[in-house]
Amino acid sequence: MLSSTKMEDGITVAEAGGNALSKHDLREVTAFAAACAEVVPEVFEADQPEDSRPRDAVRAAWEFARGERGKPLRDTAWAALKAAKSADTAAGRKAARAAMSAAGAAYLHPLAKASQVKHILGAAAHAARAAELVAGGDPLIGFEHVE
C-alpha cells in the first residue's frame, strides 16, 4: 500500500512497502543529480548562448538540495526539456536533458518501477553523453564524467 504526503511546494514524500522517502532523501538524490548536471549548462549555451533555461533548472535543483522550497523545480524542468527540443546540436540537447533530469530528481517516489531510475541517474547519463559528444564521441570522456 502506498501512502503519501504532498508538501506545500508540490514535492510528495511517500512510503510504499516500508520504503519511506523523506524530504531529506529527495534532497540527497537531487544534490547528486545537480552535481552531475552542473557542468553542462556551458555545453548548452555554446549551442544556444541566449537561453538560460538549463542553467535555471540546475540552479533550482541545487536550491532544493540545499533546503529551499521545491516550487520552481517542475517549471524549470519543463523549460529545460523545451530548451532541449530547441537545441541545434546533439550535445546541446543532451546537456539540456541533463538539466531537466536534475530538476526532476525530486519527483522520485518509492514505487518499484523501472521509470524511477531516470530520477536518480538521468542527469548523470545525459551529462556524460553530452561530454562525449563535445569530445567527438569519445566514450572514455563519458566514463570519466560518471566517475
MODELLER restraints for C-alpha pairs under 7 A, 6 or more apart:
rsr = mdl.restraints
at = mdl.atoms
rsr.add(forms.Gaussian(group=physical.xy_distance, feature=features.Distance(at['CA:1:A'], at['CA:16:A']), mean=5.77, stdev=0.5))
rsr.add(forms.Gaussian(group=physical.xy_distance, feature=features.Distance(at['CA:1:A'], at['CA:17:A']), mean=6.32, stdev=0.5))
rsr.add(forms.Gaussian(group=physical.xy_distance, feature=features.Distance(at['CA:2:A'], at['CA:15:A']), mean=5.73, stdev=0.5))
rsr.add(forms.Gaussian(group=physical.xy_distance, feature=features.Distance(at['CA:2:A'], at['CA:16:A']), mean=4.42, stdev=0.5))
rsr.add(forms.Gaussian(group=physical.xy_distance, feature=features.Distance(at['CA:3:A'], at['CA:14:A']), mean=5.83, stdev=0.5))
rsr.add(forms.Gaussian(group=physical.xy_distance, feature=features.Distance(at['CA:3:A'], at['CA:15:A']), mean=5.39, stdev=0.5))
rsr.add(forms.Gaussian(group=physical.xy_distance, feature=features.Distance(at['CA:3:A'], at['CA:16:A']), mean=6.50, stdev=0.5))
rsr.add(forms.Gaussian(group=physical.xy_distance, feature=features.Distance(at['CA:4:A'], at['CA:12:A']), mean=6.43, stdev=0.5))
rsr.add(forms.Gaussian(group=physical.xy_distance, feature=features.Distance(at['CA:4:A'], at['CA:13:A']), mean=5.65, stdev=0.5))
rsr.add(forms.Gaussian(group=physical.xy_distance, feature=features.Distance(at['CA:4:A'], at['CA:14:A']), mean=4.03, stdev=0.5))
rsr.add(forms.Gaussian(group=physical.xy_distance, feature=features.Distance(at['CA:4:A'], at['CA:15:A']), mean=6.08, stdev=0.5))
rsr.add(forms.Gaussian(group=physical.xy_distance, feature=features.Distance(at['CA:5:A'], at['CA:12:A']), mean=5.58, stdev=0.5))
rsr.add(forms.Gaussian(group=physical.xy_distance, feature=features.Distance(at['CA:5:A'], at['CA:13:A']), mean=5.27, stdev=0.5))
rsr.add(forms.Gaussian(group=physical.xy_distance, feature=features.Distance(at['CA:5:A'], at['CA:14:A']), mean=6.20, stdev=0.5))
rsr.add(forms.Gaussian(group=physical.xy_distance, feature=features.Distance(at['CA:6:A'], at['CA:12:A']), mean=4.28, stdev=0.5))
rsr.add(forms.Gaussian(group=physical.xy_distance, feature=features.Distance(at['CA:6:A'], at['CA:13:A']), mean=6.31, stdev=0.5))
rsr.add(forms.Gaussian(group=physical.xy_distance, feature=features.Distance(at['CA:9:A'], at['CA:69:A']), mean=6.04, stdev=0.5))
rsr.add(forms.Gaussian(group=physical.xy_distance, feature=features.Distance(at['CA:9:A'], at['CA:70:A']), mean=5.34, stdev=0.5))
rsr.add(forms.Gaussian(group=physical.xy_distance, feature=features.Distance(at['CA:9:A'], at['CA:71:A']), mean=4.71, stdev=0.5))
rsr.add(forms.Gaussian(group=physical.xy_distance, feature=features.Distance(at['CA:10:A'], at['CA:71:A']), mean=6.48, stdev=0.5))
rsr.add(forms.Gaussian(group=physical.xy_distance, feature=features.Distance(at['CA:11:A'], at['CA:70:A']), mean=6.71, stdev=0.5))
rsr.add(forms.Gaussian(group=physical.xy_distance, feature=features.Distance(at['CA:11:A'], at['CA:106:A']), mean=6.97, stdev=0.5))
rsr.add(forms.Gaussian(group=physical.xy_distance, feature=features.Distance(at['CA:11:A'], at['CA:107:A']), mean=6.55, stdev=0.5))
rsr.add(forms.Gaussian(group=physical.xy_distance, feature=features.Distance(at['CA:13:A'], at['CA:21:A']), mean=5.85, stdev=0.5))
rsr.add(forms.Gaussian(group=physical.xy_distance, feature=features.Distance(at['CA:13:A'], at['CA:22:A']), mean=5.57, stdev=0.5))
rsr.add(forms.Gaussian(group=physical.xy_distance, feature=features.Distance(at['CA:13:A'], at['CA:23:A']), mean=6.13, stdev=0.5))
rsr.add(forms.Gaussian(group=physical.xy_distance, feature=features.Distance(at['CA:14:A'], at['CA:20:A']), mean=5.97, stdev=0.5))
rsr.add(forms.Gaussian(group=physical.xy_distance, feature=features.Distance(at['CA:14:A'], at['CA:21:A']), mean=5.62, stdev=0.5))
rsr.add(forms.Gaussian(group=physical.xy_distance, feature=features.Distance(at['CA:14:A'], at['CA:109:A']), mean=6.32, stdev=0.5))
rsr.add(forms.Gaussian(group=physical.xy_distance, feature=features.Distance(at['CA:14:A'], at['CA:110:A']), mean=6.65, stdev=0.5))
rsr.add(forms.Gaussian(group=physical.xy_distance, feature=features.Distance(at['CA:15:A'], at['CA:21:A']), mean=6.26, stdev=0.5))
rsr.add(forms.Gaussian(group=physical.xy_distance, feature=features.Distance(at['CA:15:A'], at['CA:110:A']), mean=6.36, stdev=0.5))
rsr.add(forms.Gaussian(group=physical.xy_distance, feature=features.Distance(at['CA:16:A'], at['CA:110:A']), mean=5.96, stdev=0.5))
rsr.add(forms.Gaussian(group=physical.xy_distance, feature=features.Distance(at['CA:16:A'], at['CA:111:A']), mean=6.56, stdev=0.5))
rsr.add(forms.Gaussian(group=physical.xy_distance, feature=features.Distance(at['CA:19:A'], at['CA:110:A']), mean=6.34, stdev=0.5))
rsr.add(forms.Gaussian(group=physical.xy_distance, feature=features.Distance(at['CA:20:A'], at['CA:110:A']), mean=6.98, stdev=0.5))
rsr.add(forms.Gaussian(group=physical.xy_distance, feature=features.Distance(at['CA:21:A'], at['CA:110:A']), mean=6.71, stdev=0.5))
rsr.add(forms.Gaussian(group=physical.xy_distance, feature=features.Distance(at['CA:26:A'], at['CA:106:A']), mean=5.14, stdev=0.5))
rsr.add(forms.Gaussian(group=physical.xy_distance, feature=features.Distance(at['CA:27:A'], at['CA:64:A']), mean=6.44, stdev=0.5))
rsr.add(forms.Gaussian(group=physical.xy_distance, feature=features.Distance(at['CA:27:A'], at['CA:65:A']), mean=4.30, stdev=0.5))
rsr.add(forms.Gaussian(group=physical.xy_distance, feature=features.Distance(at['CA:27:A'], at['CA:106:A']), mean=6.71, stdev=0.5))
rsr.add(forms.Gaussian(group=physical.xy_distance, feature=features.Distance(at['CA:28:A'], at['CA:65:A']), mean=6.41, stdev=0.5))
rsr.add(forms.Gaussian(group=physical.xy_distance, feature=features.Distance(at['CA:29:A'], at['CA:105:A']), mean=6.46, stdev=0.5))
rsr.add(forms.Gaussian(group=physical.xy_distance, feature=features.Distance(at['CA:29:A'], at['CA:106:A']), mean=6.97, stdev=0.5))
rsr.add(forms.Gaussian(group=physical.xy_distance, feature=features.Distance(at['CA:29:A'], at['CA:120:A']), mean=6.24, stdev=0.5))
rsr.add(forms.Gaussian(group=physical.xy_distance, feature=features.Distance(at['CA:30:A'], at['CA:61:A']), mean=6.15, stdev=0.5))
rsr.add(forms.Gaussian(group=physical.xy_distance, feature=features.Distance(at['CA:30:A'], at['CA:65:A']), mean=5.69, stdev=0.5))
rsr.add(forms.Gaussian(group=physical.xy_distance, feature=features.Distance(at['CA:30:A'], at['CA:102:A']), mean=6.25, stdev=0.5))
rsr.add(forms.Gaussian(group=physical.xy_distance, feature=features.Distance(at['CA:30:A'], at['CA:105:A']), mean=5.10, stdev=0.5))
rsr.add(forms.Gaussian(group=physical.xy_distance, feature=features.Distance(at['CA:30:A'], at['CA:106:A']), mean=5.61, stdev=0.5))
rsr.add(forms.Gaussian(group=physical.xy_distance, feature=features.Distance(at['CA:31:A'], at['CA:62:A']), mean=6.20, stdev=0.5))
rsr.add(forms.Gaussian(group=physical.xy_distance, feature=features.Distance(at['CA:31:A'], at['CA:65:A']), mean=5.08, stdev=0.5))
rsr.add(forms.Gaussian(group=physical.xy_distance, feature=features.Distance(at['CA:33:A'], at['CA:102:A']), mean=4.69, stdev=0.5))
rsr.add(forms.Gaussian(group=physical.xy_distance, feature=features.Distance(at['CA:33:A'], at['CA:105:A']), mean=6.64, stdev=0.5))
rsr.add(forms.Gaussian(group=physical.xy_distance, feature=features.Distance(at['CA:33:A'], at['CA:120:A']), mean=6.60, stdev=0.5))
rsr.add(forms.Gaussian(group=physical.xy_distance, feature=features.Distance(at['CA:33:A'], at['CA:123:A']), mean=5.33, stdev=0.5))
rsr.add(forms.Gaussian(group=physical.xy_distance, feature=features.Distance(at['CA:33:A'], at['CA:124:A']), mean=6.59, stdev=0.5))
rsr.add(forms.Gaussian(group=physical.xy_distance, feature=features.Distance(at['CA:34:A'], at['CA:58:A']), mean=5.79, stdev=0.5))
rsr.add(forms.Gaussian(group=physical.xy_distance, feature=features.Distance(at['CA:34:A'], at['CA:61:A']), mean=5.85, stdev=0.5))
rsr.add(forms.Gaussian(group=physical.xy_distance, feature=features.Distance(at['CA:34:A'], at['CA:62:A']), mean=5.98, stdev=0.5))
rsr.add(forms.Gaussian(group=physical.xy_distance, feature=features.Distance(at['CA:34:A'], at['CA:102:A']), mean=5.04, stdev=0.5))
rsr.add(forms.Gaussian(group=physical.xy_distance, feature=features.Distance(at['CA:36:A'], at['CA:123:A']), mean=5.92, stdev=0.5))
rsr.add(forms.Gaussian(group=physical.xy_distance, feature=features.Distance(at['CA:36:A'], at['CA:124:A']), mean=4.96, stdev=0.5))
rsr.add(forms.Gaussian(group=physical.xy_distance, feature=features.Distance(at['CA:36:A'], at['CA:127:A']), mean=6.64, stdev=0.5))
rsr.add(forms.Gaussian(group=physical.xy_distance, feature=features.Distance(at['CA:37:A'], at['CA:58:A']), mean=6.74, stdev=0.5))
rsr.add(forms.Gaussian(group=physical.xy_distance, feature=features.Distance(at['CA:37:A'], at['CA:98:A']), mean=5.48, stdev=0.5))
rsr.add(forms.Gaussian(group=physical.xy_distance, feature=features.Distance(at['CA:37:A'], at['CA:99:A']), mean=5.62, stdev=0.5))
rsr.add(forms.Gaussian(group=physical.xy_distance, feature=features.Distance(at['CA:37:A'], at['CA:102:A']), mean=6.47, stdev=0.5))
rsr.add(forms.Gaussian(group=physical.xy_distance, feature=features.Distance(at['CA:37:A'], at['CA:123:A']), mean=5.59, stdev=0.5))
rsr.add(forms.Gaussian(group=physical.xy_distance, feature=features.Distance(at['CA:37:A'], at['CA:124:A']), mean=6.59, stdev=0.5))
rsr.add(forms.Gaussian(group=physical.xy_distance, feature=features.Distance(at['CA:37:A'], at['CA:127:A']), mean=5.77, stdev=0.5))
rsr.add(forms.Gaussian(group=physical.xy_distance, feature=features.Distance(at['CA:38:A'], at['CA:58:A']), mean=6.19, stdev=0.5))
rsr.add(forms.Gaussian(group=physical.xy_distance, feature=features.Distance(at['CA:40:A'], at['CA:95:A']), mean=5.12, stdev=0.5))
rsr.add(forms.Gaussian(group=physical.xy_distance, feature=features.Distance(at['CA:40:A'], at['CA:127:A']), mean=6.23, stdev=0.5))
rsr.add(forms.Gaussian(group=physical.xy_distance, feature=features.Distance(at['CA:41:A'], at['CA:54:A']), mean=5.95, stdev=0.5))
rsr.add(forms.Gaussian(group=physical.xy_distance, feature=features.Distance(at['CA:41:A'], at['CA:55:A']), mean=5.23, stdev=0.5))
rsr.add(forms.Gaussian(group=physical.xy_distance, feature=features.Distance(at['CA:41:A'], at['CA:95:A']), mean=6.55, stdev=0.5))
rsr.add(forms.Gaussian(group=physical.xy_distance, feature=features.Distance(at['CA:43:A'], at['CA:91:A']), mean=6.83, stdev=0.5))
rsr.add(forms.Gaussian(group=physical.xy_distance, feature=features.Distance(at['CA:43:A'], at['CA:92:A']), mean=5.88, stdev=0.5))
rsr.add(forms.Gaussian(group=physical.xy_distance, feature=features.Distance(at['CA:43:A'], at['CA:95:A']), mean=6.25, stdev=0.5))
rsr.add(forms.Gaussian(group=physical.xy_distance, feature=features.Distance(at['CA:44:A'], at['CA:92:A']), mean=4.27, stdev=0.5))
rsr.add(forms.Gaussian(group=physical.xy_distance, feature=features.Distance(at['CA:44:A'], at['CA:95:A']), mean=5.61, stdev=0.5))
rsr.add(forms.Gaussian(group=physical.xy_distance, feature=features.Distance(at['CA:44:A'], at['CA:96:A']), mean=6.28, stdev=0.5))
rsr.add(forms.Gaussian(group=physical.xy_distance, feature=features.Distance(at['CA:45:A'], at['CA:51:A']), mean=6.68, stdev=0.5))
rsr.add(forms.Gaussian(group=physical.xy_distance, feature=features.Distance(at['CA:47:A'], at['CA:87:A']), mean=6.45, stdev=0.5))
rsr.add(forms.Gaussian(group=physical.xy_distance, feature=features.Distance(at['CA:47:A'], at['CA:88:A']), mean=6.40, stdev=0.5))
rsr.add(forms.Gaussian(group=physical.xy_distance, feature=features.Distance(at['CA:47:A'], at['CA:89:A']), mean=6.69, stdev=0.5))
rsr.add(forms.Gaussian(group=physical.xy_distance, feature=features.Distance(at['CA:47:A'], at['CA:92:A']), mean=5.83, stdev=0.5))
rsr.add(forms.Gaussian(group=physical.xy_distance, feature=features.Distance(at['CA:48:A'], at['CA:87:A']), mean=6.63, stdev=0.5))
rsr.add(forms.Gaussian(group=physical.xy_distance, feature=features.Distance(at['CA:53:A'], at['CA:76:A']), mean=6.79, stdev=0.5))
rsr.add(forms.Gaussian(group=physical.xy_distance, feature=features.Distance(at['CA:53:A'], at['CA:79:A']), mean=5.88, stdev=0.5))
rsr.add(forms.Gaussian(group=physical.xy_distance, feature=features.Distance(at['CA:53:A'], at['CA:80:A']), mean=5.19, stdev=0.5))
rsr.add(forms.Gaussian(group=physical.xy_distance, feature=features.Distance(at['CA:53:A'], at['CA:83:A']), mean=6.50, stdev=0.5))
rsr.add(forms.Gaussian(group=physical.xy_distance, feature=features.Distance(at['CA:54:A'], at['CA:80:A']), mean=4.78, stdev=0.5))
rsr.add(forms.Gaussian(group=physical.xy_distance, feature=features.Distance(at['CA:54:A'], at['CA:96:A']), mean=5.22, stdev=0.5))
rsr.add(forms.Gaussian(group=physical.xy_distance, feature=features.Distance(at['CA:54:A'], at['CA:99:A']), mean=5.16, stdev=0.5))
rsr.add(forms.Gaussian(group=physical.xy_distance, feature=features.Distance(at['CA:54:A'], at['CA:100:A']), mean=6.84, stdev=0.5))
rsr.add(forms.Gaussian(group=physical.xy_distance, feature=features.Distance(at['CA:56:A'], at['CA:76:A']), mean=6.39, stdev=0.5))
rsr.add(forms.Gaussian(group=physical.xy_distance, feature=features.Distance(at['CA:57:A'], at['CA:73:A']), mean=6.87, stdev=0.5))
rsr.add(forms.Gaussian(group=physical.xy_distance, feature=features.Distance(at['CA:57:A'], at['CA:76:A']), mean=4.68, stdev=0.5))
rsr.add(forms.Gaussian(group=physical.xy_distance, feature=features.Distance(at['CA:57:A'], at['CA:77:A']), mean=5.73, stdev=0.5))
rsr.add(forms.Gaussian(group=physical.xy_distance, feature=features.Distance(at['CA:57:A'], at['CA:80:A']), mean=6.45, stdev=0.5))
rsr.add(forms.Gaussian(group=physical.xy_distance, feature=features.Distance(at['CA:57:A'], at['CA:99:A']), mean=5.66, stdev=0.5))
rsr.add(forms.Gaussian(group=physical.xy_distance, feature=features.Distance(at['CA:57:A'], at['CA:100:A']), mean=6.29, stdev=0.5))
rsr.add(forms.Gaussian(group=physical.xy_distance, feature=features.Distance(at['CA:57:A'], at['CA:103:A']), mean=5.41, stdev=0.5))
rsr.add(forms.Gaussian(group=physical.xy_distance, feature=features.Distance(at['CA:58:A'], at['CA:99:A']), mean=5.37, stdev=0.5))
rsr.add(forms.Gaussian(group=physical.xy_distance, feature=features.Distance(at['CA:58:A'], at['CA:102:A']), mean=6.17, stdev=0.5))
rsr.add(forms.Gaussian(group=physical.xy_distance, feature=features.Distance(at['CA:58:A'], at['CA:103:A']), mean=6.22, stdev=0.5))
rsr.add(forms.Gaussian(group=physical.xy_distance, feature=features.Distance(at['CA:60:A'], at['CA:72:A']), mean=6.25, stdev=0.5))
rsr.add(forms.Gaussian(group=physical.xy_distance, feature=features.Distance(at['CA:60:A'], at['CA:73:A']), mean=5.81, stdev=0.5))
rsr.add(forms.Gaussian(group=physical.xy_distance, feature=features.Distance(at['CA:60:A'], at['CA:103:A']), mean=6.50, stdev=0.5))
rsr.add(forms.Gaussian(group=physical.xy_distance, feature=features.Distance(at['CA:61:A'], at['CA:73:A']), mean=6.53, stdev=0.5))
rsr.add(forms.Gaussian(group=physical.xy_distance, feature=features.Distance(at['CA:61:A'], at['CA:102:A']), mean=5.97, stdev=0.5))
rsr.add(forms.Gaussian(group=physical.xy_distance, feature=features.Distance(at['CA:61:A'], at['CA:103:A']), mean=4.76, stdev=0.5))
rsr.add(forms.Gaussian(group=physical.xy_distance, feature=features.Distance(at['CA:64:A'], at['CA:70:A']), mean=5.30, stdev=0.5))
rsr.add(forms.Gaussian(group=physical.xy_distance, feature=features.Distance(at['CA:73:A'], at['CA:103:A']), mean=5.17, stdev=0.5))
rsr.add(forms.Gaussian(group=physical.xy_distance, feature=features.Distance(at['CA:73:A'], at['CA:104:A']), mean=6.62, stdev=0.5))
rsr.add(forms.Gaussian(group=physical.xy_distance, feature=features.Distance(at['CA:74:A'], at['CA:103:A']), mean=6.95, stdev=0.5))
rsr.add(forms.Gaussian(group=physical.xy_distance, feature=features.Distance(at['CA:74:A'], at['CA:104:A']), mean=6.65, stdev=0.5))
rsr.add(forms.Gaussian(group=physical.xy_distance, feature=features.Distance(at['CA:76:A'], at['CA:103:A']), mean=6.76, stdev=0.5))
rsr.add(forms.Gaussian(group=physical.xy_distance, feature=features.Distance(at['CA:77:A'], at['CA:100:A']), mean=4.36, stdev=0.5))
rsr.add(forms.Gaussian(group=physical.xy_distance, feature=features.Distance(at['CA:77:A'], at['CA:103:A']), mean=5.13, stdev=0.5))
rsr.add(forms.Gaussian(group=physical.xy_distance, feature=features.Distance(at['CA:77:A'], at['CA:104:A']), mean=5.89, stdev=0.5))
rsr.add(forms.Gaussian(group=physical.xy_distance, feature=features.Distance(at['CA:78:A'], at['CA:100:A']), mean=6.87, stdev=0.5))
rsr.add(forms.Gaussian(group=physical.xy_distance, feature=features.Distance(at['CA:80:A'], at['CA:96:A']), mean=5.52, stdev=0.5))
rsr.add(forms.Gaussian(group=physical.xy_distance, feature=features.Distance(at['CA:80:A'], at['CA:97:A']), mean=6.69, stdev=0.5))
rsr.add(forms.Gaussian(group=physical.xy_distance, feature=features.Distance(at['CA:80:A'], at['CA:99:A']), mean=6.40, stdev=0.5))
rsr.add(forms.Gaussian(group=physical.xy_distance, feature=features.Distance(at['CA:80:A'], at['CA:100:A']), mean=5.06, stdev=0.5))
rsr.add(forms.Gaussian(group=physical.xy_distance, feature=features.Distance(at['CA:81:A'], at['CA:96:A']), mean=6.51, stdev=0.5))
rsr.add(forms.Gaussian(group=physical.xy_distance, feature=features.Distance(at['CA:81:A'], at['CA:97:A']), mean=5.97, stdev=0.5))
rsr.add(forms.Gaussian(group=physical.xy_distance, feature=features.Distance(at['CA:81:A'], at['CA:100:A']), mean=5.77, stdev=0.5))
rsr.add(forms.Gaussian(group=physical.xy_distance, feature=features.Distance(at['CA:83:A'], at['CA:96:A']), mean=6.33, stdev=0.5))
rsr.add(forms.Gaussian(group=physical.xy_distance, feature=features.Distance(at['CA:84:A'], at['CA:92:A']), mean=6.83, stdev=0.5))
rsr.add(forms.Gaussian(group=physical.xy_distance, feature=features.Distance(at['CA:84:A'], at['CA:93:A']), mean=4.31, stdev=0.5))
rsr.add(forms.Gaussian(group=physical.xy_distance, feature=features.Distance(at['CA:84:A'], at['CA:96:A']), mean=4.91, stdev=0.5))
rsr.add(forms.Gaussian(group=physical.xy_distance, feature=features.Distance(at['CA:84:A'], at['CA:97:A']), mean=6.07, stdev=0.5))
rsr.add(forms.Gaussian(group=physical.xy_distance, feature=features.Distance(at['CA:85:A'], at['CA:93:A']), mean=6.66, stdev=0.5))
rsr.add(forms.Gaussian(group=physical.xy_distance, feature=features.Distance(at['CA:87:A'], at['CA:93:A']), mean=5.44, stdev=0.5))
rsr.add(forms.Gaussian(group=physical.xy_distance, feature=features.Distance(at['CA:91:A'], at['CA:130:A']), mean=4.47, stdev=0.5))
rsr.add(forms.Gaussian(group=physical.xy_distance, feature=features.Distance(at['CA:91:A'], at['CA:133:A']), mean=5.45, stdev=0.5))
rsr.add(forms.Gaussian(group=physical.xy_distance, feature=features.Distance(at['CA:91:A'], at['CA:134:A']), mean=6.24, stdev=0.5))
rsr.add(forms.Gaussian(group=physical.xy_distance, feature=features.Distance(at['CA:94:A'], at['CA:126:A']), mean=5.14, stdev=0.5))
rsr.add(forms.Gaussian(group=physical.xy_distance, feature=features.Distance(at['CA:94:A'], at['CA:127:A']), mean=6.54, stdev=0.5))
rsr.add(forms.Gaussian(group=physical.xy_distance, feature=features.Distance(at['CA:94:A'], at['CA:129:A']), mean=6.67, stdev=0.5))
rsr.add(forms.Gaussian(group=physical.xy_distance, feature=features.Distance(at['CA:94:A'], at['CA:130:A']), mean=5.19, stdev=0.5))
rsr.add(forms.Gaussian(group=physical.xy_distance, feature=features.Distance(at['CA:95:A'], at['CA:126:A']), mean=6.38, stdev=0.5))
rsr.add(forms.Gaussian(group=physical.xy_distance, feature=features.Distance(at['CA:95:A'], at['CA:127:A']), mean=5.66, stdev=0.5))
rsr.add(forms.Gaussian(group=physical.xy_distance, feature=features.Distance(at['CA:95:A'], at['CA:130:A']), mean=5.50, stdev=0.5))
rsr.add(forms.Gaussian(group=physical.xy_distance, feature=features.Distance(at['CA:97:A'], at['CA:126:A']), mean=6.23, stdev=0.5))
rsr.add(forms.Gaussian(group=physical.xy_distance, feature=features.Distance(at['CA:98:A'], at['CA:122:A']), mean=6.52, stdev=0.5))
rsr.add(forms.Gaussian(group=physical.xy_distance, feature=features.Distance(at['CA:98:A'], at['CA:123:A']), mean=4.10, stdev=0.5))
rsr.add(forms.Gaussian(group=physical.xy_distance, feature=features.Distance(at['CA:98:A'], at['CA:124:A']), mean=6.87, stdev=0.5))
rsr.add(forms.Gaussian(group=physical.xy_distance, feature=features.Distance(at['CA:98:A'], at['CA:126:A']), mean=4.80, stdev=0.5))
rsr.add(forms.Gaussian(group=physical.xy_distance, feature=features.Distance(at['CA:98:A'], at['CA:127:A']), mean=5.28, stdev=0.5))
rsr.add(forms.Gaussian(group=physical.xy_distance, feature=features.Distance(at['CA:99:A'], at['CA:123:A']), mean=6.51, stdev=0.5))
rsr.add(forms.Gaussian(group=physical.xy_distance, feature=features.Distance(at['CA:101:A'], at['CA:119:A']), mean=6.43, stdev=0.5))
rsr.add(forms.Gaussian(group=physical.xy_distance, feature=features.Distance(at['CA:101:A'], at['CA:122:A']), mean=5.49, stdev=0.5))
rsr.add(forms.Gaussian(group=physical.xy_distance, feature=features.Distance(at['CA:101:A'], at['CA:123:A']), mean=4.88, stdev=0.5))
rsr.add(forms.Gaussian(group=physical.xy_distance, feature=features.Distance(at['CA:102:A'], at['CA:123:A']), mean=5.40, stdev=0.5))
rsr.add(forms.Gaussian(group=physical.xy_distance, feature=features.Distance(at['CA:104:A'], at['CA:119:A']), mean=6.44, stdev=0.5))
rsr.add(forms.Gaussian(group=physical.xy_distance, feature=features.Distance(at['CA:105:A'], at['CA:119:A']), mean=4.43, stdev=0.5))
rsr.add(forms.Gaussian(group=physical.xy_distance, feature=features.Distance(at['CA:105:A'], at['CA:120:A']), mean=6.17, stdev=0.5))
rsr.add(forms.Gaussian(group=physical.xy_distance, feature=features.Distance(at['CA:108:A'], at['CA:116:A']), mean=6.27, stdev=0.5))
rsr.add(forms.Gaussian(group=physical.xy_distance, feature=features.Distance(at['CA:108:A'], at['CA:119:A']), mean=5.73, stdev=0.5))
rsr.add(forms.Gaussian(group=physical.xy_distance, feature=features.Distance(at['CA:124:A'], at['CA:146:A']), mean=6.37, stdev=0.5))
rsr.add(forms.Gaussian(group=physical.xy_distance, feature=features.Distance(at['CA:128:A'], at['CA:142:A']), mean=4.21, stdev=0.5))
rsr.add(forms.Gaussian(group=physical.xy_distance, feature=features.Distance(at['CA:128:A'], at['CA:145:A']), mean=5.51, stdev=0.5))
rsr.add(forms.Gaussian(group=physical.xy_distance, feature=features.Distance(at['CA:128:A'], at['CA:146:A']), mean=6.28, stdev=0.5))
rsr.add(forms.Gaussian(group=physical.xy_distance, feature=features.Distance(at['CA:129:A'], at['CA:142:A']), mean=5.79, stdev=0.5))
rsr.add(forms.Gaussian(group=physical.xy_distance, feature=features.Distance(at['CA:131:A'], at['CA:141:A']), mean=6.37, stdev=0.5))
rsr.add(forms.Gaussian(group=physical.xy_distance, feature=features.Distance(at['CA:131:A'], at['CA:142:A']), mean=5.91, stdev=0.5))
rsr.add(forms.Gaussian(group=physical.xy_distance, feature=features.Distance(at['CA:132:A'], at['CA:138:A']), mean=5.10, stdev=0.5))
rsr.add(forms.Gaussian(group=physical.xy_distance, feature=features.Distance(at['CA:132:A'], at['CA:139:A']), mean=5.73, stdev=0.5))
rsr.add(forms.Gaussian(group=physical.xy_distance, feature=features.Distance(at['CA:132:A'], at['CA:141:A']), mean=5.35, stdev=0.5))
rsr.add(forms.Gaussian(group=physical.xy_distance, feature=features.Distance(at['CA:132:A'], at['CA:142:A']), mean=5.09, stdev=0.5))
